[in-house]
Amino acid sequence: MNCNETNIAPEVLAPAGGPESLQAAVRAGADAVYLGASAFSARANAQNFDGQALKEAVSYCHARGVKVYLALNTLLQENELLPALELLQYACTLPVDAVLVQDMGLFLLARACAPGMPMHASTQMSLHTPAGVRAAYEAGMARVVLSREMSLNEIAGVHAACPVELEAFVHGALCMSVSGQCYFSSMLGARSGNRGLCAQPCRLPFSAPGGTGHDLSLKDLSMIERIGELAKAGVVSAKIEGRMKRPEYVAAATHACRLAADGQPLPPDLMRNLGAVFSRSGFTTGYLDGRLGREMFGTRTKEDVTGATEEVFSELRNLYRQECQRVPVSFRLTVHAGEPVCLSVRDGDGREAFAQSPPPEAARNKPVTEERCVEQLRKTGGTPFLAQEVSCDLEDGLSVPVSLLNRLRREALEKLEWLRAVHEPVAFSMKPFSPTPHRVYPPDGKLPLRARFANASLPEAAKQCERVYLPYTTVPEKLAALQEEGFRVALDLPRGLFGMEQALKQRLAEARDAGVTHVWAGNLGAAALAKELGMTVHGGFSLNVTNSAAIEWYAAFGLADTELSFELALSAAAALGGELPRGLVLYGRLPLMLTRNCPAANSAKGCLHCTAAPELTDRKGVHFPVQCYGACSEVLNSVPLWMADRLAEVKQMDFGVLRFTTETQEEQQRILEAYLRADGTPPAQGTFTRGLYYKGWVMG
């Protein structure tokens, strides 16, 4: 059910990086919290919750009517699938209310083992189009956490196209890159953002032409005062970012969202303190309003830091010093001669608890009155309960001491709290997963090659590639001509499709009319859209396939083949099973970031309409090219990946991929010849990288 159809306030979803933040979120008014366990969470450096702590957290929240969503939203290697399922099995016993996932392999296995556990598509899945969200919904996702870069109009378009629950961020840090599409920390330091270990290199100085010197650092988002607009667009859950933040921040953001969601005014001092406890040169709503550019960029300044005084923190701690009386209950007290004094308490869900004492004595002075009983039973302070109704059945002339009323109230509420904390477990049955070993049949023993080009001016050697990927903007006449010349042409679809789904449909229809029926898709939304049009889809590296179960999911989804993640070590990639053909990127300036806010447009003049790739320069003088494509820009690595002299070490792959970005046509020809010869010749000039193929990512 959607908020804008029922005028229901959106769920306030708060981060819980540890027990104190969890308590702060609940007491400040959260409807739900999201948290990580001791492993497989996209915030591996948060305090998180081990087994017993997770159990206590779920009990604490459920007793207070708050839902708990467990984040298992990292990419998994083959040997991590079973431990992740065992963690899911434990979560089902508690049970948590939903699980967030990024890895489609884990999703596949979780659906088989625990079909009754709601699964939420993490923002790490980079979902931002109607086709992508619809594909996730049809696969069985109960909720989709949308990419942070979407506008309100784009969110409304997704909502109109698909009935799945939508969750969107309302406050907190904005990554420069689309979530799930950042490899900067991974490639520069083997600390993968897809593993919850991002080292945040984007917050360091990176300079673009005419920029500010911090051209990869955005201000934080704050849409709290306009939370109703999110609900109107179809958002049912307003999410606060911040599992790495202090409890005071969590309390301030949660309380502000609670007030805004309930239509209450926001106290100026609360919003001032929220900005003081953490901000980066203020806040922005640029993405949601569809206004990009310099206004969205910001850093953590001295003024931002010094505003977070102990006085501010102390004031914010007041927001969660006491229990939030959020659970309405009804009391009924029965006092009859010769019968035990009985107090029952009932919540809105029908749970009922009882407390009793020995029969009352006759009153020596003043008998007990209904007024006195109601007064005492309403004193539920220090508990999560609010006495909404108190009824009394009192026989005249009897005595019930105040101390007894207090004890009965306390015992009944403690029992009710325990009853509310206990939920039926979600059924879980461990299913064996034994993918078939992968068998490769390369023609004449050589690894077939594919190549991706930034324009349609192709070198002659590209005719020897089994497929060449050209920009989706290539005109149909050119596509037809290249096919006549002997090039095996396919379209390269953008990973960032914000607001351009209809335009891409038209492009695909024109390409199909020109005889092109194959596409490269590095986003679930692009793949789903091409599938709907009957095209053959080749999966890209940015689908983040890292295990055999993910390969199986994409095979069932309908891909013809897929590239594996370039975050895998060669040995890990070679060990994957399944029948779907797979390949690896073996050359190119690897895309480190996919960003809707072009860093080269962070100038006083805005977009510079570059004819050549501009460059970002880091504090060490290293240059990173930037190229715009589709609705986004890609920040490319400073040096290319080179594997021409190591092709013999690329095992169990069906093809290799060369990605050309800034190279001239002559350079493309030379590089293609080196890979086609596979004679071990290194690049003629310049430096290069082996990426993560010989070390893999850091284990979280």
Salt bridges, closest charged atoms under 4 A:
GLU11 OE1 - ARG143 NH1 2.99
ASP31 OD2 - ARG258 NH1 2.84
GLU80 OE2 - ARG195 NH2 2.73
ASP97 OD2 - HIS62 NE2 2.74
GLU154 OE2 - ARG596 NH2 2.78
GLU165 OE1 - ARG143 NE 2.93
GLU167 OE1 - ARG143 NH1 2.83
GLU167 OE2 - LYS239 NZ 3.20
ASP220 OD1 - ARG280 NH1 2.81
GLU229 OE2 - ARG226 NE 2.81
GLU241 OE1 - LYS245 NZ 3.07
GLU248 OE1 - ARG246 NE 3.14
GLU248 OE2 - ARG317 NH1 2.63
ASP262 OD2 - ARG258 NE 3.04
ASP289 OD1 - ARG226 NH2 2.65
ASP289 OD2 - ARG291 NH1 3.80
GLU295 OE2 - LYS219 NZ 3.83
GLU310 OE2 - ARG317 NH2 2.22
GLU323 OE2 - ARG64 NH2 2.66
GLU339 OE1 - HIS336 ND1 3.63
ASP347 OD2 - ARG351 NH1 3.50
ASP347 OD2 - ARG420 NH1 2.76
ASP349 OD2 - ARG351 NH1 3.24
ASP349 OD2 - ARG420 NH1 3.69
GLU352 OE1 - ARG346 NH1 2.85
GLU375 OE1 - ARG372 NE 3.96
ASP393 OD2 - ARG332 NH2 3.91
ASP393 OD2 - HIS336 NE2 3.21
GLU411 OE2 - ARG407 NH1 2.85
GLU417 OE2 - ARG64 NH2 3.22
GLU460 OE2 - LYS463 NZ 2.93
GLU466 OE2 - ARG450 NE 2.68
ASP492 OD2 - ARG452 NE 3.49
GLU532 OE2 - ARG134 NH2 2.95
ASP561 OD2 - ARG450 NH2 2.94
ASP561 OD2 - HIS538 ND1 2.96
GLU615 OE1 - HIS623 ND1 3.63
GLU634 OE2 - ARG495 NH2 2.82
ASP645 OD2 - ARG690 NH2 2.73
GLU649 OE1 - ARG646 NH1 3.72
ASP654 OD2 - HIS438 NE2 2.63
ASP654 OD2 - ARG582 NE 3.93
ASP679 OD2 - ARG677 NE 2.85
